[in-house]
């Protein structure tokens, strides 16, 4: 049965570990900004083994789920449909629960990356560099397929990772060239650099930042700024953080869950900044 506008509506973020997630603060701030008092957003520690059982407990009050590691691929066989965007990187970070009980998986990281860059005036680039080769790197390539007209150089630590990135490039229609991680400082010559490594992964590169730089998108948000981001800012280069990605992808989730199109980006960003101190 379809929930009415005044019925309690639920959403949550799932993953393991999950205590660090800022998603509850972001979505709750958006509900408050729009006066959606009948909406709640929680977090649940759910691993791959428990995911199917958790999904089986969801009733008609559930509107959607945000997913983080290690569930982004594990959820795909449990869904009724997957968008082309999510299928392109074999990763779902958003599950929309429909009134008929069916569930669709989507990936809002990809449009979130594009939207965050657009907010900073980066709409098209002639080339780009990606640091790292994990799940976020594939989403970065998918985003670059929309805005980059030329080559993307991916700096990786192993030939196995290099093969993966070249494979993602072929799949996504991006001209990807791979280079050894030892040469990662050469990435800074690109007009756009996307660092997808965990915290600490690029700290050793901070001293190699040149005087003239393009735009840096560092997906870390805590601690902030990273040494690389701080060095970039000292050179007056535009810098985006993981919080920029987090809030933009959360806006797309919020719109899909609630059907609301009223702006909530500012409320989410303020909540994120407050949570990070």
C-alpha positions in Angstrom: 0.0 0.0 0.0 1.3 3.4 -0.9 2.2 5.7 2.0 0.4 9.0 2.3 2.2 12.3 2.5 1.6 12.5 6.3 2.6 9.0 7.1 6.0 8.3 8.7 8.6 7.8 6.0 11.9 6.2 6.6 15.4 6.1 5.0 18.8 5.0 6.3 22.4 4.4 5.4 23.8 0.8 5.6 27.3 -0.4 5.7 30.0 -1.8 8.0 31.5 0.0 9.7 28.9 2.8 9.7 29.4 4.9 12.8 31.4 7.5 10.9 28.8 8.2 8.3 27.6 11.8 8.0 24.5 10.8 6.0 22.1 11.0 8.9 23.1 14.5 9.7 22.9 15.6 6.0 19.5 14.1 5.3 18.0 15.1 8.6 19.1 18.7 8.0 17.4 18.6 4.6 14.1 17.3 6.2 14.3 20.1 8.7 14.9 22.7 6.1 11.8 21.7 4.1 9.6 21.0 7.1 9.4 17.3 6.4 8.7 16.3 10.0 7.3 12.9 9.2 10.6 11.7 7.7 13.4 9.9 9.6 16.9 8.8 8.6 18.9 6.3 10.5 22.1 4.3 10.2 22.5 0.5 10.5 25.6 -1.6 10.7 24.9 -4.2 8.0 27.5 -6.4 6.3 27.2 -8.5 3.1 26.0 -11.6 5.0 23.1 -9.7 6.7 22.0 -7.5 3.7 19.4 -9.8 2.3 17.8 -10.4 5.7 17.7 -6.6 6.4 16.0 -5.9 3.1 13.4 -8.5 3.8 12.3 -6.6 6.9 11.5 -3.3 5.1 7.9 -2.3 5.1 5.9 0.3 3.0 7.1 3.2 5.1 10.6 2.8 3.6 11.5 5.2 0.8 15.2 4.4 0.3 18.6 3.4 1.4 22.1 4.9 1.1 24.8 2.2 0.8 28.5 2.4 1.6 31.2 -0.3 1.7 31.0 -3.3 1.5 27.5 -3.3 0.1 27.7 -1.4 -3.2 28.1 -4.5 -5.3 26.7 -7.1 -3.0 23.2 -5.4 -3.3 22.9 -5.7 -7.0 21.5 -9.3 -7.2 19.0 -8.4 -4.6 17.4 -5.6 -6.6 14.6 -5.6 -9.2 16.3 -3.0 -11.4 19.6 -1.1 -11.7 20.0 2.2 -13.6 22.4 2.5 -16.4 24.6 4.8 -14.3 25.0 2.2 -11.6 25.5 -0.6 -14.0 28.2 1.3 -15.8 30.5 0.9 -12.7 28.8 -2.1 -11.1 28.2 -0.1 -7.9 25.0 0.9 -6.2 25.0 3.6 -3.5 21.3 4.4 -3.6 18.3 2.1 -3.4 14.9 3.5 -4.1 12.0 1.6 -2.5 8.8 1.9 -4.7 5.2 1.7 -3.5 4.7 -1.6 -5.3 7.5 -3.2 -3.2 10.1 -3.2 -6.0 13.5 -1.7 -5.5 15.8 0.1 -7.9 19.6 0.7 -7.5 21.3 3.8 -8.6 24.7 5.5 -8.3 24.6 9.1 -7.2 28.4 9.4 -6.7 28.8 9.9 -10.5 26.4 12.8 -11.0 27.5 14.1 -7.6 31.1 14.4 -8.8 30.0 16.2 -11.9 27.7 18.5 -10.0 30.4 19.4 -7.4 32.8 20.3 -10.2 30.2 22.3 -12.0 29.6 24.3 -8.8 33.2 25.3 -8.9 33.0 26.3 -12.5 34.6 23.1 -13.9 32.3 21.9 -16.7 34.7 20.7 -19.4 38.4 19.8 -19.3 40.8 18.7 -22.0 42.5 16.1 -19.9 42.6 14.9 -16.3 44.6 12.7 -13.9 43.2 10.2 -11.3 45.2 9.1 -8.3 44.3 5.6 -7.2 42.4 2.7 -8.7 39.7 1.6 -6.2 35.9 1.8 -6.4 35.9 5.6 -6.2 38.3 5.8 -9.1 35.9 4.0 -11.4 33.2 6.5 -10.4 35.7 9.3 -11.1 36.2 7.8 -14.6 32.5 7.6 -15.2 32.2 11.3 -14.2 35.1 12.2 -16.4 33.4 10.5 -19.4 30.9 13.3 -19.2 33.3 16.3 -18.9 36.7 15.3 -20.2 37.3 15.5 -24.0 40.8 14.0 -23.9 43.1 11.6 -22.1 42.9 10.6 -18.5 46.1 9.4 -16.8 45.5 7.0 -13.9 48.4 6.6 -11.4 48.3 3.1 -9.8 50.4 0.9 -7.6 50.3 -2.4 -9.6 49.9 -3.8 -13.1 46.7 -5.5 -11.9 45.2 -2.2 -11.0 46.4 -0.7 -14.2 44.6 -3.4 -16.2 41.4 -2.7 -14.2 41.6 1.0 -14.9 42.2 0.5 -18.6 39.3 -1.9 -18.6 37.0 0.7 -16.9 38.2 3.2 -19.4 37.2 1.0 -22.4 33.8 0.2 -20.8 33.1 3.9 -20.0 34.4 5.3 -23.2 37.3 7.2 -21.6 40.8 7.3 -23.1 42.8 6.0 -20.1 46.5 5.7 -19.9 48.1 4.3 -16.8 51.3 5.3 -15.1 53.3 4.0 -12.1 52.4 5.4 -8.7 56.1 6.4 -8.2 55.5 9.0 -10.9 52.3 10.4 -9.3 53.7 13.9 -9.0 53.4 14.2 -12.8 49.7 14.2 -12.3 49.9 17.8 -11.1 50.4 19.0 -14.7 46.8 18.1 -15.5 44.1 20.8 -15.4 42.0 18.5 -13.2 43.4 16.0 -10.6 41.0 13.7 -8.8 42.6 12.0 -5.8 40.6 8.9 -4.8 43.0 7.4 -2.2 42.1 7.0 1.5 43.5 9.5 4.0 47.2 9.5 4.1 47.6 8.1 0.6 48.9 11.3 -1.0 50.5 13.0 2.0 54.0 12.3 0.5 53.1 14.2 -2.6 52.4 17.6 -0.9 55.9 18.8 -1.3 55.8 18.1 -5.1 52.9 20.5 -5.8 54.1 23.1 -8.4 53.5 26.8 -8.2 50.9 26.7 -11.0 48.2 24.2 -10.6 44.7 23.4 -12.0 41.8 22.0 -9.9 42.2 19.4 -7.2 39.3 17.1 -6.1 40.4 15.2 -3.0 37.7 12.8 -1.9 38.9 12.7 1.7 36.9 14.9 4.0 38.2 14.0 7.5 40.8 15.2 8.4 40.6 18.3 6.3 42.5 19.8 4.6 44.8 16.9 3.7 48.5 17.9 3.3 48.0 17.7 -0.5 44.9 20.0 -0.4 46.7 22.4 1.9 49.7 22.6 -0.4 47.3 23.1 -3.3 45.6 26.0 -1.6 48.9 27.7 -0.8 49.4 27.8 -4.6 45.9 29.4 -5.0 44.6 26.4 -6.8 40.9 25.5 -6.7 40.2 22.6 -4.3 37.2 20.4 -3.7 36.9 18.0 -0.8 35.1 14.8 -0.1 32.4 16.8 1.6 31.6 18.5 -1.7 31.1 15.0 -3.2 29.2 13.8 -0.1 26.6 16.6 -0.1 26.1 16.7 -3.9 25.5 12.9 -4.1 23.2 13.1 -1.0 21.1 15.8 -2.7 20.4 13.4 -5.6 19.5 10.6 -3.1 17.2 13.0 -1.2 15.4 14.0 -4.3 14.8 10.3 -5.3 13.7 9.3 -1.8 11.3 12.2 -1.2 10.3 13.4 -4.7 11.3 16.9 -3.5 13.1 19.3 -5.9 13.4 22.3 -3.5 17.0 23.2 -2.8 18.7 21.5 0.2 22.4 21.7 -0.7 23.2 24.6 1.6 21.4 22.9 4.5 23.3 19.7 3.9 26.7 21.4 3.6 26.1 23.4 6.8 25.2 20.2 8.6 28.3 18.4 7.3 30.6 21.2 8.3 29.1 21.4 11.7 29.5 17.6 12.2 33.1 17.8 11.2 33.7 20.7 13.6 
